[in-house]
Amino acid sequence: LDLFTNQELKIQIKKMGPILNANGKIVVIDFATSKNTSFIHKRLVGILYLSFYPITRTLRLTIPDFKSAFLSKGFVLSSENFHFRNQYQSLVFTKKN
């Protein structure tokens, strides 16, 4: 999901809703985007995304705002955790009934 443009991400999320059962869940695990991440961590993620450009042709230098994207499509954030010294983040979104 992180290599889609913001608009494509919202389109994909919208498609997920009807496929899920009632109270279905989607787990997103990616690099953390919290304020606790270091400057170096943010730059390394930017370089990683830049290296994907020749393959994906999607110019993205930051992690998408998954929270806003899922919440705007009617999902509820049911869990948020950080892992490995706050470098990775897991988000669980639940489909609203």
C-alpha positions in Angstrom: 0.0 0.0 0.0 2.8 2.4 0.7 3.9 2.7 -3.0 0.5 3.9 -4.1 -0.2 7.6 -4.5 -2.5 9.0 -1.8 -5.4 8.9 -4.3 -4.7 5.3 -5.3 -4.3 4.3 -1.7 -7.8 5.6 -0.9 -9.2 3.8 -3.9 -7.7 0.5 -2.8 -9.0 1.0 0.8 -12.5 1.7 -0.6 -12.4 -1.6 -2.5 -11.4 -3.5 0.7 -14.6 -2.4 2.7 -17.1 -4.6 0.8 -14.8 -7.6 0.7 -14.4 -7.8 4.5 -16.9 -9.5 6.7 -18.6 -7.5 9.5 -15.9 -6.4 12.0 -13.2 -7.5 9.5 -9.7 -6.3 10.2 -6.8 -5.0 8.2 -3.3 -5.0 9.6 -0.8 -2.5 8.3 2.9 -2.8 9.2 5.4 -0.3 8.0 8.2 2.0 9.0 7.0 4.3 11.9 6.0 7.8 11.1 5.8 9.1 14.7 7.6 12.1 16.1 9.8 9.8 18.0 11.7 8.6 14.9 15.1 10.1 14.3 16.1 12.4 11.5 18.4 9.6 10.2 15.5 7.1 10.2 13.4 9.5 8.2 16.1 10.1 5.7 16.8 6.4 5.3 13.1 5.7 4.6 13.2 8.6 2.0 16.2 7.0 0.3 14.5 3.6 0.3 11.4 5.0 -1.3 13.4 6.9 -3.9 15.2 3.6 -4.8 11.7 2.1 -5.7 11.0 4.9 -8.2 12.6 3.1 -11.2 10.3 0.1 -10.7 7.1 1.7 -9.5 7.3 5.2 -11.1 5.6 6.5 -7.9 7.6 9.4 -6.5 7.0 9.1 -2.7 9.5 10.2 -0.1 7.4 9.7 3.0 5.2 7.0 4.5 1.6 7.5 3.6 -0.7 8.7 6.4 -2.5 5.3 6.8 -4.5 6.5 9.7 -6.2 9.3 7.8 -6.7 7.2 4.7 -8.4 4.4 6.5 -10.4 6.6 8.9 -11.7 8.7 5.9 -13.0 5.5 4.3 -15.0 4.4 7.4 -12.6 2.2 9.2 -11.8 2.4 13.0 -8.3 2.3 14.4 -8.5 -0.6 16.9 -4.8 -1.0 17.7 -1.5 0.9 17.2 1.9 -0.4 18.4 5.5 0.5 17.8 8.3 -2.1 17.5 12.1 -2.3 17.5 12.9 1.0 19.1 9.9 2.8 17.5 11.2 2.2 14.0 8.3 0.0 12.9 4.6 0.5 13.5 1.6 -1.8 13.3 -1.9 -0.5 12.9 -5.1 -2.6 13.0 -8.1 -1.1 11.4 -11.6 -2.6 11.9 -14.5 -2.2 9.4 -17.4 -0.2 10.9 -20.7 -1.9 10.7 
